[in-house]
Amino acid sequence: MKTKFGMLLALLGLFTVPVLAHHGFDTEYDKDQKLELTGVVTQVSWMNPHMRVYINVTDKDGTVTNYNCELDSPNNVRRLGWGKDDLMPGDKVNFEANPGKIVKNRVALVKITKAGEDKPLFKRTRVDDGKQ
């Protein structure tokens, strides 16, 4: 009996831990603030669960800050029409993002557009209800 109970607890753990591990948007990001910045892409990461773009932004004093921009899942970004060769390190971009509540340069990307272009590569359509 103890063995069956232990196996049941282990199975429950396998299914509940991933659900509990997923973060809510409001936990990490400030949806009431929006940054509008220009920078140079340093890395594009097509990894699950969230795609990321890293962008160096130089402020007026010459200080460079690398922004870690979180997007949706790679599959969802592809469905929006963005391909792996559309944004590369070295590309200059304009982007809007919600800053992190604790780490200000870890941001939730709202929109990203290559400099000199009008059509965004990515535009978030909503702030999720806990699923970003």
N, CA, C and O atoms as a MOPAC input file, in Angstrom:
PM7 MOZYME 1SCF
protein

 N      0.82600 1    -1.19700 1     0.00000 1
 C      0.00000 1     0.00000 1     0.00000 1
 C      0.86700 1     1.25600 1     0.00000 1
 O      0.57200 1     2.22600 1    -0.69900 1
 N      1.94800 1     1.22900 1     0.79600 1
 C      2.82600 1     2.38600 1     0.85000 1
 C      3.47300 1     2.64600 1    -0.50900 1
 O      3.68000 1     3.80100 1    -0.88000 1
 N      3.78800 1     1.60600 1    -1.24100 1
 C      4.41400 1     1.74600 1    -2.55300 1
 C      3.46200 1     2.42700 1    -3.53500 1
 O      3.87300 1     3.31400 1    -4.28200 1
 N      2.19700 1     2.01900 1    -3.53800 1
 C      1.21300 1     2.62500 1    -4.43600 1
 C      0.99600 1     4.09500 1    -4.08300 1
 O      0.87100 1     4.93900 1    -4.97100 1
 N      0.95100 1     4.39600 1    -2.79100 1
 C      0.76400 1     5.78200 1    -2.35900 1
 C      1.97000 1     6.63100 1    -2.77000 1
 O      1.80900 1     7.76500 1    -3.22100 1
 N      3.14800 1     6.09400 1    -2.61700 1
 C      4.36300 1     6.80900 1    -3.01900 1
 C      4.39500 1     7.06000 1    -4.52700 1
 O      4.79800 1     8.13300 1    -4.97500 1
 N      3.97300 1     6.07200 1    -5.29500 1
 C      3.93100 1     6.23500 1    -6.75700 1
 C      2.89700 1     7.28900 1    -7.14000 1
 O      3.12700 1     8.07500 1    -8.06000 1
 N      1.77100 1     7.31200 1    -6.44900 1
 C      0.74000 1     8.31200 1    -6.72500 1
 C      1.26500 1     9.71600 1    -6.44300 1
 O      1.04600 1    10.63200 1    -7.23600 1
 N      1.94700 1     9.88800 1    -5.33100 1
 C      2.52200 1    11.19500 1    -5.00200 1
 C      3.56400 1    11.62800 1    -6.03500 1
 O      3.62300 1    12.79900 1    -6.41100 1
 N      4.37100 1    10.69500 1    -6.48400 1
 C      5.38200 1    11.00300 1    -7.49200 1
 C      4.72800 1    11.44400 1    -8.79600 1
 O      5.18000 1    12.40600 1    -9.41600 1
 N      3.68000 1    10.76100 1    -9.21600 1
 C      2.97300 1    11.13300 1   -10.44300 1
 C      2.32000 1    12.50500 1   -10.31500 1
 O      2.36700 1    13.31000 1   -11.24600 1
 N      1.71800 1    12.76500 1    -9.17200 1
 C      1.11700 1    14.07800 1    -8.94600 1
 C      2.17600 1    15.17200 1    -9.02400 1
 O      1.93300 1    16.24500 1    -9.57600 1
 N      3.34000 1    14.89400 1    -8.47400 1
 C      4.43800 1    15.85500 1    -8.52400 1
 C      4.88200 1    16.15800 1    -9.93900 1
 O      5.19700 1    17.30200 1   -10.26500 1
 N      4.90700 1    15.14000 1   -10.77700 1
 C      5.30700 1    15.33600 1   -12.17000 1
 C      4.36500 1    16.28200 1   -12.91300 1
 O      4.79700 1    17.03700 1   -13.78400 1
 N      3.09000 1    16.24000 1   -12.57000 1
 C      2.11300 1    17.05900 1   -13.28200 1
 C      1.89100 1    18.42400 1   -12.64700 1
 O      1.49000 1    19.35900 1   -13.34000 1
 N      2.13700 1    18.56300 1   -11.36200 1
 C      1.87400 1    19.84600 1   -10.72000 1
 C      3.06600 1    20.77900 1   -10.73900 1
 O      2.87400 1    21.99300 1   -10.79300 1
 N      4.27200 1    20.27800 1   -10.69700 1
 C      5.45100 1    21.14900 1   -10.66700 1
 C      5.53100 1    22.04000 1   -11.90000 1
 O      5.76900 1    23.23700 1   -11.73900 1
 N      5.34600 1    21.53500 1   -13.13000 1
 C      5.39700 1    22.43400 1   -14.28200 1
 C      4.34200 1    23.53400 1   -14.23400 1
 O      4.61100 1    24.66300 1   -14.64400 1
 N      3.15300 1    23.22400 1   -13.74100 1
 C      2.11000 1    24.23000 1   -13.64900 1
 C      2.49400 1    25.30000 1   -12.64000 1
 O      2.31800 1    26.49000 1   -12.90300 1
 N      3.00500 1    24.90000 1   -11.51400 1
 C      3.39500 1    25.85700 1   -10.48300 1
 C      4.62600 1    26.66400 1   -10.88400 1
 O      4.80600 1    27.79000 1   -10.42000 1
 N      5.46500 1    26.10500 1   -11.73300 1
 C      6.69500 1    26.78800 1   -12.12200 1
 C      6.44000 1    27.91400 1   -13.10600 1
 O      7.26300 1    28.82500 1   -13.20700 1
 N      5.33800 1    27.89000 1   -13.83400 1
 C      5.07900 1    28.93400 1   -14.81800 1
 C      4.74700 1    30.23700 1   -14.12100 1
 O      3.93500 1    30.27600 1   -13.19600 1
 N      5.38400 1    31.30200 1   -14.57600 1
 C      5.21300 1    32.60000 1   -13.93700 1
 C      4.09200 1    33.39200 1   -14.57200 1
 O      3.74900 1    33.18200 1   -15.73600 1
 N      3.52400 1    34.30300 1   -13.80400 1
 C      2.53600 1    35.22200 1   -14.33600 1
 C      3.21500 1    36.49400 1   -14.81200 1
 O      4.27100 1    36.86800 1   -14.30200 1
 N      2.61800 1    37.15100 1   -15.77700 1
 C      3.18700 1    38.37600 1   -16.34000 1
 C      3.40900 1    39.41800 1   -15.24600 1
 O      4.48700 1    40.00400 1   -15.14600 1
 N      2.38100 1    39.64600 1   -14.42800 1
 C      2.46300 1    40.67300 1   -13.38600 1
 C      3.48900 1    40.37100 1   -12.31200 1
 O      3.90700 1    41.27400 1   -11.58700 1
 N      3.89900 1    39.12800 1   -12.19800 1
 C      4.90400 1    38.76000 1   -11.21300 1
 C      6.26400 1    39.34000 1   -11.58900 1
 O      7.01700 1    39.77900 1   -10.71900 1
 N      6.57500 1    39.34300 1   -12.87200 1
 C      7.90100 1    39.76000 1   -13.32600 1
 C      7.95200 1    41.13600 1   -13.96000 1
 O      8.96200 1    41.82900 1   -13.84100 1
 N      6.88200 1    41.54900 1   -14.63400 1
 C      6.94400 1    42.75500 1   -15.45500 1
 C      5.91600 1    43.79300 1   -15.02200 1
 O      4.86200 1    43.46100 1   -14.48000 1
 N      6.25100 1    45.06900 1   -15.27700 1
 C      5.37500 1    46.17700 1   -14.93300 1
 C      4.58200 1    46.58000 1   -16.17800 1
 O      5.09900 1    47.28000 1   -17.04900 1
 N      3.33300 1    46.13900 1   -16.25600 1
 C      2.52500 1    46.40600 1   -17.44300 1
 C      2.12500 1    47.87300 1   -17.56300 1
 O      1.67300 1    48.30600 1   -18.62300 1
 N      2.28800 1    48.64700 1   -16.48000 1
 C      1.92000 1    50.05900 1   -16.50100 1
 C      3.04900 1    50.96300 1   -16.99400 1
 O      2.82900 1    52.15400 1   -17.21200 1
 N      4.24800 1    50.41800 1   -17.17100 1
 C      5.37600 1    51.18900 1   -17.68700 1
 C      5.79000 1    50.62700 1   -19.03300 1
 O      5.68700 1    49.42500 1   -19.27900 1
 N      6.26400 1    51.51600 1   -19.90700 1
 C      6.73000 1    51.05700 1   -21.20700 1
 C      8.01100 1    51.80800 1   -21.56400 1
 O      8.07700 1    53.03400 1   -21.47800 1
 N      9.01200 1    51.05300 1   -21.96300 1
 C     10.27500 1    51.61600 1   -22.43800 1
 C     10.22700 1    51.67600 1   -23.95600 1
 O      9.69400 1    50.76900 1   -24.59500 1
 N     10.77900 1    52.73700 1   -24.54100 1
 C     10.94900 1    52.83700 1   -25.98600 1
 C     12.42000 1    53.12300 1   -26.22500 1
 O     12.91200 1    54.20000 1   -25.89200 1
 N     13.13200 1    52.13900 1   -26.81300 1
 C     14.58200 1    52.23100 1   -26.93600 1
 C     15.05000 1    51.81800 1   -28.32100 1
 O     14.32200 1    51.18000 1   -29.08200 1
 N     16.27900 1    52.19600 1   -28.62700 1
 C     16.95200 1    51.79900 1   -29.86000 1
 C     18.25900 1    51.13600 1   -29.46500 1
 O     18.95400 1    51.60600 1   -28.56500 1
 N     18.59100 1    50.04500 1   -30.14000 1
 C     19.83100 1    49.36000 1   -29.80700 1
 C     20.26000 1    48.42000 1   -30.91600 1
 O     19.69800 1    48.40900 1   -32.01100 1
 N     21.28300 1    47.62400 1   -30.59300 1
 C     21.85800 1    46.67300 1   -31.54300 1
 C     21.69400 1    45.26300 1   -30.98100 1
 O     22.07000 1    44.99100 1   -29.84100 1
 N     21.13100 1    44.37500 1   -31.79000 1
 C     20.90400 1    42.98800 1   -31.38400 1
 C     22.24300 1    42.29900 1   -31.15900 1
 O     23.14300 1    42.38500 1   -31.99400 1
 N     22.36800 1    41.61200 1   -30.01600 1
 C     23.57500 1    40.83600 1   -29.73300 1
 C     23.33100 1    39.34000 1   -29.83900 1
 O     24.25400 1    38.57400 1   -30.11400 1
 N     22.07100 1    38.91800 1   -29.61800 1
 C     21.75600 1    37.48700 1   -29.67000 1
 C     20.25600 1    37.30600 1   -29.85700 1
 O     19.45100 1    38.08000 1   -29.33700 1
 N     19.89500 1    36.26900 1   -30.61000 1
 C     18.49100 1    35.86900 1   -30.76800 1
 C     18.41500 1    34.40200 1   -30.36600 1
 O     19.08100 1    33.55100 1   -30.95500 1
 N     17.59700 1    34.11400 1   -29.35600 1
 C     17.48900 1    32.75800 1   -28.82700 1
 C     16.09100 1    32.20500 1   -29.10200 1
 O     15.09600 1    32.71500 1   -28.58700 1
 N     16.03300 1    31.15300 1   -29.92500 1
 C     14.77400 1    30.51100 1   -30.30400 1
 C     14.51000 1    29.31100 1   -29.39900 1
 O     14.15900 1    28.24100 1   -29.89700 1
 N     14.66600 1    29.45400 1   -28.10800 1
 C     14.50500 1    28.35100 1   -27.16000 1
 C     13.15100 1    28.44200 1   -26.46200 1
 O     12.65000 1    29.53300 1   -26.18800 1
 N     12.56700 1    27.27700 1   -26.17800 1
 C     11.35100 1    27.21000 1   -25.37100 1
 C     11.71400 1    27.40800 1   -23.91100 1
 O     12.84700 1    27.09200 1   -23.54800 1
 N     10.85300 1    27.90100 1   -23.05300 1
 C      9.45600 1    28.17400 1   -23.35000 1
 C      9.22700 1    29.56700 1   -23.94700 1
 O      8.15000 1    29.83400 1   -24.48000 1
 N     10.22300 1    30.45800 1   -23.86600 1
 C     10.06100 1    31.80700 1   -24.39500 1
 C     11.25800 1    32.17900 1   -25.25200 1
 O     12.40500 1    32.00300 1   -24.84200 1
 N     10.99200 1    32.68200 1   -26.41400 1
 C     12.04000 1    33.20900 1   -27.27000 1
 C     12.59600 1    34.46300 1   -26.60400 1
 O     11.87500 1    35.17400 1   -25.90500 1
 N     13.88300 1    34.72900 1   -26.82500 1
 C     14.51600 1    35.91700 1   -26.25100 1
 C     15.36800 1    36.61300 1   -27.30100 1
 O     15.97300 1    35.97900 1   -28.16500 1
 N     15.39500 1    37.94100 1   -27.19800 1
 C     16.28100 1    38.76100 1   -28.01800 1
 C     17.07600 1    39.62500 1   -27.04600 1
 O     16.50700 1    40.25900 1   -26.15800 1
 N     18.38500 1    39.64400 1   -27.22000 1
 C     19.27100 1    40.44300 1   -26.37000 1
 C     19.73300 1    41.64300 1   -27.18100 1
 O     20.21000 1    41.49400 1   -28.30600 1
 N     19.58900 1    42.84300 1   -26.60300 1
 C     19.84500 1    44.07700 1   -27.33400 1
 C     20.70500 1    45.01100 1   -26.48400 1
 O     20.36800 1    45.30400 1   -25.33700 1
 N     21.82600 1    45.47900 1   -27.05800 1
 C     22.66100 1    46.47800 1   -26.39900 1
 C     22.10700 1    47.86600 1   -26.68000 1
 O     21.91200 1    48.25000 1   -27.83400 1
 N     21.85400 1    48.61800 1   -25.60400 1
 C     21.38100 1    49.99500 1   -25.71300 1
 C     22.42600 1    50.88600 1   -25.05400 1
 O     22.82700 1    50.65100 1   -23.91400 1
 N     22.86300 1    51.91200 1   -25.78100 1
 C     23.84600 1    52.86300 1   -25.26600 1
 C     23.11000 1    54.12400 1   -24.85000 1
 O     22.40900 1    54.73000 1   -25.66000 1
 N     23.26600 1    54.53000 1   -23.57900 1
 C     22.59000 1    55.74600 1   -23.12500 1
 C     23.42400 1    56.98100 1   -23.48800 1
 O     24.50400 1    56.86300 1   -24.06800 1
 N     22.90900 1    58.16500 1   -23.13900 1
 C     23.55800 1    59.42100 1   -23.53200 1
 C     24.93500 1    59.59200 1   -22.91600 1
 O     25.74000 1    60.37100 1   -23.42600 1
 N     25.22800 1    58.87800 1   -21.82200 1
 C     26.53900 1    58.95100 1   -21.17800 1
 C     27.51500 1    57.91400 1   -21.72900 1
 O     28.67100 1    57.86400 1   -21.30700 1
 N     27.05300 1    57.08200 1   -22.67400 1
 C     27.91300 1    56.06600 1   -23.26600 1
 C     27.88800 1    54.72400 1   -22.56200 1
 O     28.61200 1    53.80500 1   -22.94800 1
 N     27.05900 1    54.60100 1   -21.52900 1
 C     26.94200 1    53.33900 1   -20.81500 1
 C     26.09000 1    52.37100 1   -21.63300 1
 O     25.00100 1    52.72600 1   -22.08500 1
 N     26.58600 1    51.15200 1   -21.82100 1
 C     25.86800 1    50.13900 1   -22.59100 1
 C     25.16100 1    49.18500 1   -21.62600 1
 O     25.77200 1    48.63700 1   -20.70800 1
 N     23.86700 1    49.00300 1   -21.85600 1
 C     23.06900 1    48.05700 1   -21.08100 1
 C     22.52600 1    47.01300 1   -22.03800 1
 O     21.97200 1    47.34500 1   -23.08600 1
 N     22.69000 1    45.74200 1   -21.66900 1
 C     22.16000 1    44.65600 1   -22.49100 1
 C     20.77500 1    44.29500 1   -21.96900 1
 O     20.62400 1    43.87200 1   -20.82200 1
 N     19.76600 1    44.46600 1   -22.81800 1
 C     18.38900 1    44.14900 1   -22.45800 1
 C     18.06500 1    42.72400 1   -22.87000 1
 O     18.30800 1    42.32100 1   -24.00800 1
 N     17.51300 1    41.96600 1   -21.93100 1
 C     17.07700 1    40.58800 1   -22.13100 1
 C     15.57000 1    40.66700 1   -22.38800 1
 O     14.78800 1    40.82200 1   -21.45000 1
 N     15.16400 1    40.56300 1   -23.64800 1
 C     13.77700 1    40.76700 1   -24.04800 1
 C     13.06900 1    39.43200 1   -24.23600 1
 O     13.45900 1    38.62500 1   -25.08000 1
 N     12.03700 1    39.21200 1   -23.45100 1
 C     11.25900 1    37.97800 1   -23.53300 1
 C     10.08300 1    38.15400 1   -24.48100 1
 O      9.36100 1    39.15000 1   -24.42500 1
 N      9.90500 1    37.16000 1   -25.35700 1
 C      8.77700 1    37.14200 1   -26.28200 1
 C      7.88700 1    35.96300 1   -25.93100 1
 O      7.96200 1    35.41100 1   -24.83300 1
 N      7.06200 1    35.59500 1   -26.86200 1
 C      6.20700 1    34.42700 1   -26.74400 1
 C      7.04200 1    33.18700 1   -27.09500 1
 O      8.25600 1    33.29100 1   -27.26900 1
 N      6.41500 1    32.04700 1   -27.19600 1
 C      7.13400 1    30.82700 1   -27.56800 1
 C      7.61600 1    30.93700 1   -29.01700 1
 O      7.01100 1    31.64700 1   -29.82100 1
 N      8.70500 1    30.23500 1   -29.35000 1
 C      9.18700 1    30.26600 1   -30.73700 1
 C      8.11000 1    29.87300 1   -31.75200 1
 O      8.03200 1    30.47400 1   -32.82300 1
 N      7.28600 1    28.88200 1   -31.43800 1
 C      6.22800 1    28.47000 1   -32.37200 1
 C      5.22600 1    29.58900 1   -32.62100 1
 O      4.81200 1    29.81000 1   -33.75900 1
 N      4.83600 1    30.29100 1   -31.57200 1
 C      3.89200 1    31.39700 1   -31.74600 1
 C      4.51600 1    32.53500 1   -32.54700 1
 O      3.84200 1    33.16900 1   -33.35800 1
 N      5.80000 1    32.79400 1   -32.32100 1
 C      6.48500 1    33.85800 1   -33.07100 1
 C      6.56200 1    33.47500 1   -34.55100 1
 O      6.35800 1    34.32500 1   -35.41800 1
 N      6.84900 1    32.22400 1   -34.84300 1
 C      6.87200 1    31.76100 1   -36.24400 1
 C      5.50200 1    31.91800 1   -36.90200 1
 O      5.40400 1    32.29000 1   -38.07200 1
 N      4.45400 1    31.63300 1   -36.14400 1
 C      3.09500 1    31.78200 1   -36.68900 1
 C      2.78700 1    33.22100 1   -37.05700 1
 O      1.94900 1    33.47800 1   -37.92200 1
 N      3.45700 1    34.15900 1   -36.40800 1
 C      3.28100 1    35.57400 1   -36.73400 1
 C      4.05200 1    35.96700 1   -37.99500 1
 O      3.94600 1    37.09700 1   -38.47200 1
 N      4.83400 1    35.01600 1   -38.53300 1
 C      5.54500 1    35.27500 1   -39.77500 1
 C      7.01800 1    35.61000 1   -39.62600 1
 O      7.66700 1    35.96900 1   -40.60800 1
 N      7.55500 1    35.50200 1   -38.43000 1
 C      8.94700 1    35.83300 1   -38.18900 1
 C      9.79200 1    34.58400 1   -38.38700 1
 O      9.56300 1    33.57100 1   -37.72700 1
 N     10.77100 1    34.64600 1   -39.29300 1
 C     11.66400 1    33.52900 1   -39.54700 1
 C     13.00500 1    33.71100 1   -38.85000 1
 O     13.34200 1    34.80600 1   -38.40000 1
 N     13.76300 1    32.62600 1   -38.76800 1
 C     15.03800 1    32.64600 1   -38.04600 1
 C     16.06300 1    33.60700 1   -38.63800 1
 O     16.96300 1    34.04700 1   -37.92200 1
 N     15.95900 1    33.94400 1   -39.91400 1
 C     16.92500 1    34.84500 1   -40.53800 1
 C     16.45300 1    36.29400 1   -40.58400 1
 O     17.14400 1    37.14700 1   -41.14300 1
 N     15.28800 1    36.58900 1   -40.00500 1
 C     14.73900 1    37.94400 1   -40.08000 1
 C     15.40300 1    38.93000 1   -39.13300 1
 O     15.35800 1    40.13700 1   -39.37100 1
 N     16.00900 1    38.44800 1   -38.07700 1
 C     16.69300 1    39.31600 1   -37.12000 1
 C     17.98300 1    38.63400 1   -36.70800 1
 O     17.97900 1    37.49300 1   -36.24600 1
 N     19.07900 1    39.34400 1   -36.87900 1
 C     20.39600 1    38.75000 1   -36.63400 1
 C     21.22500 1    39.67200 1   -35.73900 1
 O     20.96700 1    40.87500 1   -35.68000 1
 N     22.22400 1    39.11200 1   -35.04000 1
 C     23.14000 1    39.95900 1   -34.27700 1
 C     23.75600 1    41.01600 1   -35.19800 1
 O     24.16000 1    40.73100 1   -36.32500 1
 N     23.81300 1    42.23600 1   -34.68100 1
 C     24.33500 1    43.35900 1   -35.45200 1
 C     23.24600 1    44.23400 1   -36.03900 1
 O     23.51400 1    45.37400 1   -36.41900 1
 N     21.99900 1    43.72000 1   -36.12200 1
 C     20.89000 1    44.52300 1   -36.63800 1
 C     20.52700 1    45.61200 1   -35.64100 1
 O     20.44400 1    45.36400 1   -34.43800 1
 N     20.31100 1    46.82600 1   -36.15200 1
 C     19.86000 1    47.93800 1   -35.31000 1
 C     18.33600 1    47.88400 1   -35.26400 1
 O     17.68500 1    47.72800 1   -36.29700 1
 N     17.77000 1    48.01300 1   -34.06100 1
 C     16.32700 1    47.88200 1   -33.87400 1
 C     15.77700 1    48.97600 1   -32.96600 1
 O     16.48900 1    49.55000 1   -32.14200 1
 N     14.49700 1    49.24200 1   -33.14200 1
 C     13.71600 1    50.05400 1   -32.21000 1
 C     12.78000 1    49.07700 1   -31.51800 1
 O     12.18400 1    48.21100 1   -32.15900 1
 N     12.65400 1    49.22400 1   -30.19700 1
 C     11.76200 1    48.29900 1   -29.49600 1
 C     11.04200 1    48.97000 1   -28.34600 1
 O     11.51900 1    49.93900 1   -27.75400 1
 N      9.87900 1    48.41900 1   -28.05300 1
 C      9.08600 1    48.82300 1   -26.89600 1
 C      8.96600 1    47.62200 1   -25.98900 1
 O      8.83000 1    46.49300 1   -26.45900 1
 N      9.01500 1    47.85900 1   -24.68300 1
 C      8.95600 1    46.74500 1   -23.73800 1
 C      8.45500 1    47.20900 1   -22.38600 1
 O      8.57800 1    48.37800 1   -22.01800 1
 N      7.88400 1    46.26000 1   -21.65400 1
 C      7.53300 1    46.49200 1   -20.25600 1
 C      8.72600 1    46.08000 1   -19.41100 1
 O      9.20700 1    44.95300 1   -19.53300 1
 N      9.22200 1    46.98500 1   -18.54100 1
 C     10.40500 1    46.64300 1   -17.74500 1
 C     10.11500 1    45.61300 1   -16.66800 1
 O      8.97600 1    45.44200 1   -16.23400 1
 N     11.16300 1    44.93800 1   -16.25200 1
 C     11.04500 1    44.01100 1   -15.14300 1
 C     10.81900 1    44.76200 1   -13.85000 1
 O     11.26300 1    45.90000 1   -13.69700 1
 N     10.14000 1    44.13500 1   -12.93300 1
 C      9.89900 1    44.77100 1   -11.63500 1
 C     11.14400 1    44.76100 1   -10.77200 1
 O     11.37300 1    45.70300 1   -10.01300 1
 N     11.94900 1    43.72300 1   -10.87000 1
 C     13.15200 1    43.62100 1   -10.05400 1
 C     14.39100 1    43.90000 1   -10.89100 1
 O     15.22400 1    44.72400 1   -10.51400 1
 N     14.51600 1    43.22500 1   -12.01600 1
 C     15.65600 1    43.42200 1   -12.91200 1
 C     15.15100 1    44.26700 1   -14.07700 1
 O     14.46500 1    43.75100 1   -14.96000 1
 N     15.47900 1    45.55600 1   -14.09200 1
 C     14.89300 1    46.50100 1   -15.04200 1
 C     15.26500 1    46.21600 1   -16.49700 1
 O     14.51400 1    46.57700 1   -17.40300 1
 N     16.41500 1    45.57000 1   -16.73600 1
 C     16.80700 1    45.29400 1   -18.11800 1
 C     16.33800 1    43.90800 1   -18.59300 1
 O     16.65800 1    43.49600 1   -19.70800 1
 N     15.60000 1    43.20800 1   -17.76900 1
 C     14.90200 1    41.99000 1   -18.21700 1
 C     13.48000 1    42.42400 1   -18.49600 1
 O     12.72400 1    42.72700 1   -17.57300 1
 N     13.10900 1    42.45700 1   -19.77800 1
 C     11.87200 1    43.10000 1   -20.17700 1
 C     10.97600 1    42.15400 1   -20.97200 1
 O     11.43400 1    41.15700 1   -21.53100 1
 N      9.68700 1    42.49300 1   -21.00800 1
 C      8.72000 1    41.78000 1   -21.84700 1
 C      8.54000 1    42.60500 1   -23.11100 1
 O      8.03400 1    43.72700 1   -23.06300 1
 N      8.94800 1    42.05600 1   -24.22300 1
 C      8.90200 1    42.78000 1   -25.48400 1
 C      7.46100 1    43.03700 1   -25.90700 1
 O      6.63000 1    42.13000 1   -25.90600 1
 N      7.17900 1    44.27900 1   -26.26500 1
 C      5.86800 1    44.65500 1   -26.78600 1
 C      5.92400 1    44.70300 1   -28.30300 1
 O      5.02800 1    44.20800 1   -28.98700 1
 N      7.00300 1    45.31300 1   -28.82600 1
 C      7.13800 1    45.45700 1   -30.27300 1
 C      8.61200 1    45.63700 1   -30.61400 1
 O      9.35600 1    46.27600 1   -29.87100 1
 N      9.02600 1    45.06900 1   -31.74500 1
 C     10.39400 1    45.25200 1   -32.22500 1
 C     10.35200 1    45.45300 1   -33.74000 1
 O      9.69100 1    44.71500 1   -34.47000 1
 N     11.08200 1    46.47900 1   -34.18700 1
 C     11.12900 1    46.83600 1   -35.59600 1
 C     12.57100 1    47.11400 1   -35.97100 1
 O     13.29000 1    47.77100 1   -35.21900 1
 N     13.00400 1    46.62500 1   -37.12000 1
 C     14.34300 1    46.96900 1   -37.59100 1
 C     14.38800 1    48.46600 1   -37.87900 1
 O     13.42500 1    49.03800 1   -38.38900 1
 N     15.51500 1    49.09700 1   -37.54700 1
 C     15.67800 1    50.52500 1   -37.78900 1
 C     15.48800 1    50.80700 1   -39.28100 1
 O     16.03000 1    50.10300 1   -40.13200 1
 N     14.71500 1    51.84200 1   -39.57900 1
 C     14.46200 1    52.21600 1   -40.96300 1
 C     13.28700 1    51.49600 1   -41.59500 1
 O     12.94800 1    51.77500 1   -42.74500 1
 N     12.65700 1    50.57900 1   -40.87700 1
 C     11.49700 1    49.85800 1   -41.40500 1
 C     10.26100 1    50.23200 1   -40.60100 1
 O     10.35500 1    50.63000 1   -39.44000 1
 N      9.11700 1    50.10000 1   -41.22700 1
 C      7.85700 1    50.44300 1   -40.56100 1
 C      7.14300 1    49.23900 1   -39.96300 1
 O      6.50400 1    49.34700 1   -38.91600 1
 N      7.25300 1    48.09400 1   -40.62600 1
 C      6.51700 1    46.90900 1   -40.19200 1
 C      7.27900 1    46.19300 1   -39.07200 1
 O      8.42800 1    45.79300 1   -39.25900 1
 N      6.63200 1    46.03200 1   -37.89900 1
 C      7.30400 1    45.32200 1   -36.80700 1
 C      7.49500 1    43.84100 1   -37.12300 1
 O      6.65500 1    43.22100 1   -37.77500 1
 N      8.61100 1    43.28400 1   -36.65100 1
 C      8.83300 1    41.83700 1   -36.73800 1
 C      7.93400 1    41.11400 1   -35.74400 1
 O      7.44700 1    40.01400 1   -36.00800 1
 N      7.72400 1    41.75300 1   -34.59400 1
 C      6.91800 1    41.15500 1   -33.52600 1
 C      6.13800 1    42.27200 1   -32.85900 1
 O      6.66300 1    43.35800 1   -32.61700 1
 N      4.87500 1    41.98900 1   -32.56800 1
 C      4.04300 1    42.92200 1   -31.80800 1
 C      3.12300 1    42.10300 1   -30.92400 1
 O      2.27400 1    41.35700 1   -31.41200 1
 N      3.30000 1    42.24800 1   -29.62000 1
 C      2.45300 1    41.51600 1   -28.67800 1
 C      1.04900 1    42.09500 1   -28.74900 1
 O      0.86500 1    43.31100 1   -28.70700 1
 N      0.08200 1    41.23500 1   -28.85500 1
 C     -1.29000 1    41.69600 1   -29.01800 1
 C     -2.01900 1    41.88200 1   -27.69500 1
 O     -3.04800 1    42.55500 1   -27.63500 1
 N     -1.48300 1    41.28300 1   -26.63500 1
 C     -2.15100 1    41.42000 1   -25.33700 1
 C     -1.16300 1    41.14000 1   -24.22000 1
 O     -0.15000 1    40.46800 1   -24.41500 1
 N     -1.47700 1    41.66600 1   -23.05500 1
 C     -0.75200 1    41.27300 1   -21.84900 1
 C     -1.51400 1    40.10200 1   -21.31000 1
 O     -2.69700 1    40.21200 1   -20.98800 1
 N     -0.84300 1    38.97700 1   -21.21100 1
 C     -1.51400 1    37.74200 1   -20.82300 1
 C     -2.06100 1    37.79700 1   -19.41800 1
 O     -1.65600 1    38.61400 1   -18.59100 1
 N     -2.97600 1    36.91500 1   -19.18100 1
 C     -3.62000 1    36.77500 1   -17.89000 1
 C     -2.86300 1    35.78900 1   -17.00700 1
 O     -3.45700 1    34.95300 1   -16.32700 1
 N     -1.54500 1    35.90700 1   -17.03700 1
 C     -0.74200 1    34.98900 1   -16.23800 1
 C      0.04300 1    34.03300 1   -17.09200 1
 O      0.84000 1    33.26400 1   -16.55300 1
 N     -0.13700 1    34.03600 1   -18.39100 1
 C      0.61200 1    33.15800 1   -19.28700 1
 C      1.31400 1    34.02600 1   -20.31900 1
 O      0.66200 1    34.58900 1   -21.19800 1
 N      2.57900 1    34.13700 1   -20.22800 1
 C      3.32900 1    34.96200 1   -21.17000 1
 C      4.21400 1    34.10100 1   -22.01000 1
 O      4.93300 1    34.60900 1   -22.87100 1

